[in-house]
């Protein structure tokens, strides 16, 4: 696979994309239903961002960078342990729920009016 500039992609370059795709697909499966488990995952990721970023947590660019790195590291660790995303008719696992939580946070961050002019 190549970038438009002609540079080769490393497999790690695809990790944020895969994390987003899995998380978004999970959110779509959960649409229209209350999911306290998802809320718990959102809280856990938020706590991790608070612990890592401190006061920089309020900087949308810092938070977005953290969320991308978090999701990438999460996918790398999970797949390194043998995890595979469940197929459409399988029960959602906690890994998919965690990625959905990251996607929800990214979406919420992107939809804030003050971030609209920043491209976030």
Buried (B, 14 or more C-beta within 10 A) or exposed (E): EEEEEEEEEEEEEBBBEBBBBBBBBBBEBBEEEEBEBBEBBBEEBBEBBEEBBEEEBEEBEBBBEBBBEBBBEBBBEBBEEEBEBBEEEEEBBEBBBBBBBBBBBBEEBBEEEEBEEEEB
